[in-house]
Amino acid sequence: MEVIDFHSHVLPGIDDGSRNIETSIEMLRLSRNAGVDRMIATPHFYADEDRIEHFLEKREHAYQSLIEAVRTENISDTPQLLLGAEVAFFDGIGDADKVDRLTIQGTELLLLEMPFRTWTDEDLLQVKKLIHERQLRIIIAHLERFMKISGNKPYIKKLMELPVTIQINAESLSDWKQGGMLIRMFQKRQAHILGSDCHGVHHRPPNLMEGRQRLEKKAGADILAEIDAYGCQLLGLR
Ligand SMILES: [Fe+2]
């Protein structure tokens, strides 16, 4: 079974994550040392700033430059990288052209970042379209951040009734306000997978392991095994 980081900004120079190849390599090293077997690279995609083709070209370029550097520096033991995107919700996303090209490599999984405002029924309708009409499997990025938004509670509840995968950021498990509630969500199978959402080495570093240790301490090792099994199943790894 693999330890998978489902949310990372590890690719160099493409978004507000890693600024350069050296940082990316250090992020890979830190992750590997912390026991991460596989990282999904999920640079931000904003439809109002970029076109999908252009984004994919930039992502490929960033990925190739990183892989090249890993090879040149002879770094043998890094987590396996898979390409994906953190797709920011936008109006009409359910009908948008080519949105399926932003899925995680080799899967129908789309990491979706919901809007940072009180959601609406229309937003949920768009998510339903992505699921039922576009046949995408939706992963909701760091759900906990949207739970803090005033008036969002009923919409969070409705979203969680849909067949979506809920991703939580590892560091949130230690948050004094939300941590306990998030651990209970994992215990109740209302939250499913973890991501570091790492952006660099010093600020927002790869910290999946701290979150996993917290979870193990509070809820037992079985939860981790379940998370890993769930993640592997999502990626079709078994
Ligand atoms: Fe992110």
Boltz pocket constraint, residues with backbone or C-beta under 6 A from the ligand:
constraints:
  - pocket:
      binder: B
      contacts: [[A, 7], [A, 8], [A, 9], [A, 42], [A, 86], [A, 197]]
      max_distance: 6.0
